[in-house]
Amino acid sequence: VYGACSSIGAALSIGAMTVNGGFADLVLTGCSSHFASAEKEFRFPLGYGSQRPYSATWTVTGAGAFLLNTQKGDVQIRGITTGKIKDYGVQDPFNMGAAMAPSASYTISKHLEDLNRSPDYYDLILTGDLGMYGKKILKELIKKEHNIDLKDNYEDCGCLLYDLKKQDVKAGASGPTSSALVTFSYIIDEMKKGNIKRVLLVATGALMSPTMMNQKLTIPSISHAVSLEAI
C-alpha cells in the first residue's frame, strides 16, 4: 500500500475493512522510512551539503507495525475516513507541512461531519507529519474553511517525535513512520493506561515524485483518518 507519508493510514483502513468484512482474521500493517533515501530522492543527496530551511522536516529512519484481528484487545479501530487529494499550489519540497495541511483540514472536517462529532469528542486529534509550521497552517485553515477550532486536544506526530529545542531537525519529523512510531508506542501506551480514551489519527502524505520536483510541478496531498478507542 502506498500513499506517501499517509501510507499507514491507508494500510490501517484497508486492514480494518478486511477484518471487519470477514475476509481475514489476522492482518499485519506496517510502514518504514529512511532519512538519507528520502533526501536523495526528493531533495538533495546529503553529500551535496545543502542548507536546510527552517520549514524543512527531518525524515524519520524507522519502522512500525500494527496487528489487527478479530479478538478483543486494548484498543479498537472504530471508524475510518478516506481522504481526498488536495492541491493548493505548493511547489517547495522543503515545506511539506504547507503542502499537506489542506488535505488534513478536509479529512478532519469530513470525519467530524460524517459521524456528527465535534473536535472535543476526541481526547487527542493527531496529524502525521505536518511539523510545527504545517501544524499552525492547519489550525488557521480549518478554522477559516470549516469553522472548526482545534484547541489543546490537537497535536502533530512530527512535533512530538523529536525534541525540537535540543535537536536540530528544523520543523520536526516527517515520513510514513512519524505517525507509526508515535502512535504505536507512546499513544497506545497512554491509551492502555487509561490516560487517553479516544484518538483520531490523521496520517498525512505529500504525493510527489522526483520527476514532479524536477519539472517544478505543484505538490498534491492526501490524508486518511483512523478513529482509535480504548476498550
LINMOJO-V62234 format. One record per pair of residues at least 4 apart in sequence whose ideal C-beta (glycine too) atoms are under 6 Angstrom apart, sorted by the first residue. I is the first residue (numbers start at 1). J is the second residue. D is the distance in Angstrom with one decimal. If there is no record, write none. Layout:
[[I;J;D] [I;J;D]]
This chain:
[[1;7;5.8] [1;10;5.1] [1;11;4.6] [2;7;5.8] [3;7;4.7] [3;10;4.4] [3;205;4.9] [4;205;3.5] [4;206;5.5] [4;207;5.4] [5;128;5.7] [5;129;5.3] [5;175;5.9] [5;176;5.0] [5;204;5.9] [5;205;4.2] [6;203;4.3] [6;204;5.7] [6;205;3.0] [6;222;5.5] [6;223;5.7] [6;224;5.2] [7;31;5.0] [7;176;4.6] [8;31;4.5] [8;176;5.8] [8;179;5.7] [8;180;4.9] [8;203;5.3] [9;203;2.9] [9;224;3.2] [9;226;5.8] [10;224;5.3] [11;29;4.0] [12;29;5.5] [12;226;4.9] [13;80;4.3] [13;224;5.7] [15;27;4.0] [15;29;4.6] [15;68;4.7] [16;20;5.9] [16;77;4.5] [17;21;5.8] [18;23;4.8] [18;24;4.8] [18;27;5.6] [19;24;5.6] [19;27;5.7] [19;68;5.2] [25;70;5.2] [26;69;4.9] [27;68;4.4] [28;65;6.0] [28;67;5.7] [29;66;5.1] [30;65;3.4] [31;176;4.1] [31;177;5.8] [31;180;5.4] [32;63;3.8] [32;177;6.0] [33;59;5.8] [33;60;5.5] [33;175;3.4] [33;176;4.9] [33;177;4.5] [34;61;5.1] [35;59;4.6] [35;61;4.7] [36;46;5.7] [38;42;5.9] [38;59;3.9] [39;43;5.1] [39;46;5.8] [40;45;4.6] [41;210;5.7] [42;93;5.5] [43;93;5.5] [44;48;4.4] [44;50;4.4] [52;56;4.3] [52;170;5.7] [53;94;5.1] [54;170;5.5] [55;94;5.8] [55;95;4.2] [55;133;5.3] [55;171;5.6] [56;94;4.3] [56;170;4.6] [57;96;5.8] [57;131;4.6] [57;158;6.0] [57;171;4.9] [57;172;5.5] [57;174;3.6] [58;169;3.8] [58;173;5.8] [59;174;5.2] [59;175;4.2] [60;173;5.1] [60;175;4.4] [60;177;4.6] [60;178;5.3] [62;177;4.4] [62;181;5.4] [64;177;5.7] [64;180;3.0] [64;181;5.2] [64;184;4.7] [66;184;5.7] [74;192;4.8] [75;191;5.4] [75;228;5.5] [75;230;5.7] [76;229;5.5] [76;231;5.9] [77;226;5.9] [78;227;4.7] [78;229;4.8] [79;227;4.1] [80;226;5.4] [81;107;5.7] [81;110;5.7] [81;111;3.9] [81;225;4.1] [82;224;5.8] [83;103;5.7] [83;107;4.4] [83;222;4.5] [83;223;4.5] [83;224;4.9] [84;106;6.0] [85;220;5.0] [85;222;5.1] [86;102;4.2] [86;103;4.2] [86;106;5.7] [86;221;5.8] [87;218;5.5] [87;220;4.0] [88;102;4.7] [89;218;5.0] [90;98;5.0] [90;99;4.1] [90;219;5.2] [91;218;5.5] [93;213;5.4] [96;100;5.9] [96;174;5.7] [96;206;5.0] [97;130;4.3] [97;131;4.4] [97;133;4.8] [97;134;2.0] [98;137;5.8] [99;206;4.8] [99;219;4.2] [99;221;5.2] [100;130;5.9] [100;204;4.2] [100;206;5.4] [100;221;4.3] [101;130;6.0] [101;134;5.0] [101;137;4.2] [101;138;4.3] [101;141;5.7] [103;221;4.2] [103;222;5.1] [103;223;4.3] [104;127;5.2] [104;138;5.3] [104;202;5.5] [104;204;5.2] [104;223;4.5] [105;138;5.8] [105;141;4.8] [105;142;4.2] [105;145;6.0] [107;202;5.8] [107;223;4.2] [107;225;5.1] [108;202;5.9] [109;146;4.0] [109;148;6.0] [110;114;5.9] [111;225;4.7] [112;117;5.0] [117;121;4.2] [122;198;4.8] [122;200;4.8] [123;196;4.7] [123;197;5.4] [123;198;5.3] [124;153;5.6] [124;196;5.8] [124;199;4.8] [125;153;6.0] [125;154;4.7] [125;200;4.7] [126;155;5.7] [126;201;5.2] [127;156;4.7] [127;202;4.8] [127;204;5.5] [128;157;5.5] [128;178;5.7] [128;179;3.9] [128;203;4.4] [128;204;4.1] [129;158;4.0] [129;173;6.0] [129;174;4.3] [129;178;4.1] [129;204;5.9] [130;134;2.9] [130;135;4.9] [130;138;5.9] [130;156;4.9] [130;158;5.8] [130;204;6.0] [131;158;4.4] [131;171;3.4] [131;172;4.0] [132;159;5.5] [132;171;5.1] [132;172;5.6] [133;171;5.2] [135;156;4.5] [137;141;5.8] [138;142;5.9] [139;150;5.0] [141;145;5.8] [142;146;5.3] [142;148;4.8] [150;154;3.8] [157;161;6.0] [157;178;4.6] [157;179;4.6] [157;182;4.0] [158;172;3.9] [158;173;4.4] [158;174;5.9] [158;178;5.3] [159;172;4.9] [160;182;5.2] [161;173;4.0] [161;178;5.7] [161;182;5.6] [162;167;4.7] [162;169;4.8] [162;173;5.5] [163;167;5.1] [173;178;4.5] [174;178;6.0] [177;181;5.4] [179;183;5.6] [179;203;5.0] [180;184;5.4] [182;186;5.7] [183;187;4.6] [183;201;5.5] [184;188;5.7] [190;195;4.5] [190;196;4.5] [191;196;4.9] [191;230;4.2] [197;230;5.2] [198;229;5.1] [199;228;4.5] [200;225;5.9] [200;227;5.5] [201;226;4.8] [202;223;5.3] [202;225;4.8] [203;224;5.3] [204;223;4.7] [205;222;5.4] [206;219;5.3] [206;221;5.0] [207;220;4.8] [208;212;5.0] [208;219;4.8] [212;217;4.3]]
